[in-house]
Amino acid sequence: MSILIQNGTLVTMNQGREVFQGDIYIEGDRIAAIGQVPARADRIIDARGQLVIPGLIQPHIHLCQTLFRGRADDMELLNWLRLRTWPLEGAHDAESLYYSALLGIGELFLSGTTTIVDMETVHHTDAAIEAIAESGIRAITGKVMMDFGDDVPASLKEDTAASLQESVDLLEKWHGYDHGRIQYAFEPRFVVSCTEELLLEVRDLARRHGVKIHTHASENRSECALVEQLHGRRNVLYLHDIALTGPDLILVHCIWLNEEEKDILARTGTRVVHCPSSNLKIASGICPVPELLDRGTVVSLAADGAPCNNNLDAFMEMRLAALIQKPLHGPTTMPAPLVFELATLGGARALGMEKEIGSLVVGKKADLAIVSLEGMHTQPVADIDVYTQLVYQARGSDVILTMVDGKIVMEKGELKTIDADEVIRQANEAVQRVARRAGLA
């Protein structure tokens, strides 16, 4: 199918960061032309007065946790995990996980996110990936791996060999699905819940299969203290010593870093994901993003999971990412154009997909969103910088169209690949079942 989007303000994020009013022509799953375009198409969309942006990319989402929104508030990380999130995750069944994933994906589509790196729970990962496949979202995903820790519940604690084998089986089934729209990653949860044997095997398997590793590190001071107690080294130093750091490691949070660790992340090309809402809500701290960027580290933005946020709106993350650094570093820190880059090209670089997504460029995948500026909160629009509009003023609810691979997955508030009413009904039934099973009803 061919689609012509006419008269929109194109926020291209191309090499010249061009912003101009024009047309964009999509043929199949690719951007076929920008500017001078064919006069005819199967579908013509008038985007006059609206912003056409690259699809937003969030390299750290827990679709398995969407069902638990509002059930783990006002707690710090380790209690949040031990008392609420781990018991709930361990109580999932395949159906509850499937609807948790669809609920999260629907929210992401409604606010313009087209690509995610998703961390699932220990069991039933196949059901979540089925939801990803059916919905049309672009995703790197995998089962979480947990084979260590006295506080890890029996419902989640795995045998090391079984965890590795299940991960490989899922990789062989799903990696490269739908022309690469779905990719697999190995996902050890964090050092505190993984044996060194598991981490070393993950390192070797990821290199053998050419896939990413996705894990958490240095989110919380108590977590960091546990890592030092277990291994005698700080978190990033330990990961570096066992040769896990590098461009294929997507490392989430990275708040409590010393200077040596910051240098290691930059020198090795390790990808860092900043989750401002989550880090504030569970009182973890503030990632030193300006310092990491000054060193040349690739940084991107994400919402994390619904129980520690409680939203999956990338616009909220952009606004917070810009604001929370200013009291520390001054008002010119994290300007809007830079923040928008972290949410688009930064995410693409985190995934190693900057040649395919993250900007509106001929030949790239047709992943994009259209943002309306008609709301009172975005007015007046005359002579206002588009990045100011996107980062400081716009909301996820201003997105009126989301497209992945040239397919419209949301338009004017209507999800095209997800039955929203059915998902909401099933999610509300499933969470009661799961909470009872976890003893948290």
Buried (B, 14 or more C-beta within 10 A) or exposed (E): EBBBBBBBBBBBBBEEBBBEEBBBBBBEBBBBBBEEBEEEBEEEBEBEEBBBBBBBBBBBBBBBBBBBBEBBEEBBBBBBBBBBBBBBBBBBBEBBBBBBBBBBBBBBBBBBBBBBBBBBBBBBBBBBBBBBBBBBBBBBBBBBBBBBBEEBBEBBBBEBEEBBEBBBEBBEEBBEBEEEBBBBBBBBBBBBBBBEEBBEBBBEBBEEBEBBBBBBBBBBBEBBEBBBEBBEBBBBBBBBEBEBBBBBBBBBBBBBBEEEBBBBBBEBBBBBBBBBBBBBBBEBBBBBBBBBBEBEBBBBBBBBBBBBBBBBBBBBBBBBBBBBBEEEEEEEBBBBBBBBBBBBBBBBBBBBBBEBBBBBBEEBBBBBBBBBBEEEEBEEBEEBEBBBBBBBBBBBBBBBBBBBBBBBBBBEEEBBBBEBEEBBEBBEEBBEBBBEBBEBE
